[in-house]
């Protein structure tokens, strides 16, 4: 970094950069300084896939299934828009983590007074709780579908996933990334088989990628569209990614950091394109099976599982559906744990054992899930999943706006400030998110 850039960063933050989040993993993955481009890129592949997990969690399944069953392929346009927004925002996270050496939580703590940063911390914790709620219910439904474990018991069993986190962390961060990629491969394979069995109308699929004004005018369609948006651009992912890119060993020179930003952005863009394919597959599957046969009210994951076999004429489809759902839940468990750790350490500089942090957040999510399951029964879980995603969408501006402001500030970012065109795209993304949320709140308030 040049001297001017260093001086600019030194005077722009309220306090100097402290201990990094995930300190035991900071700079732990070696990167290639020389050699061919593919070898350098290979060292940076990984964090993007952990981020991509958040874009296909069980809550996304519920919204995509409901959207495809109710409105056919029409909401594919929302999936495209959400993915484009995700690529823009995650590229800013990479720039912040590498260029400023801070994750988003640390940047907020080092920029704002406590009366601002504490509400932002609470908002981030609420988003993580909503995410965890979706994972608890989704994993429990998967266990119920595959092994006939009662839903209330499955919800409690999800607390045991903390041991999976501890086992993987003991081997190093690359093992966590390898596990995530393996689970994503299983999910993709499961949906590839189900799509092949469903025989969708590919002409209608292509038309579904074109936006329609009905998405704004139709309140129910807007509600599901915001659910897809909340499940795709997730608040905790912005904190997560800006922390995970720092697991790579990056040199101190400006050239090293610029190359790291470029390679990490490529990593996240590739991973998010894979997430988009899986998300679109869920919606296409619902449209090709449920909407086509008139079952437009499918919103529950167990409903979808029950209908797949008779509609597709194969007992393999529902089994693959349940397997993919469990894999999604396990993947999301890992990313929620890491993002929770980054948020707590970044905002509060408070470090507790990861297993204790995991148990605390999981207990907060388990309690409402158990109460809803016992009170309203299994039929309410799908609606609770969709609601959790809308809650995430309502939390988005509180994470997006600071991210855009930090990365657009030359005083904070120095020579690594976001290009003007990228900042304009990010501002447009933030404005659209806020406008859609305001429209949703207005419709339901009136």
Secondary structure, 3 states (H helix, E strand, C coil): CCHHHHHHHHHHCCCCCCCCCCCCCCCCECCCCCCCHHHHHHHHCCHHHHHHHCCCCHHHHHHHHHHHHHHCCCCHHHHHHHHHHHHHHHHHHHHHHHHHCCCHHHHHHHHCCHHHHHHHHHHHHHHHHHHHHHHHHHHHHHHHHHHCCCHHHHHHHHHHHHHHHHHHHHHCHHHHHHHHHHHHHHHHHHHHHHHHHHCCCHHHHHHHCCCCCHHHHCHHHHHHHHHHHHHHCCHHHHHHHHHHHHHECCCCCHHHHHHHHHHHHHHHHHHHHHHHHHHHHHHHHHHHHHHCCCCCCCCCHHHHHHHHHHHHCCHHHHHHHHHHHHHHHHHHHHHHHHHHHHHHHHHHCCCCCHHHHHHHHHHHHHHHHHHHHHHHCHHHHHHHHHHHHHHHHHHHHHHHHHHHHHHCCHHHHHHHCCCHHHHHHHHHHHHHHHHHHHHHHHHHHC
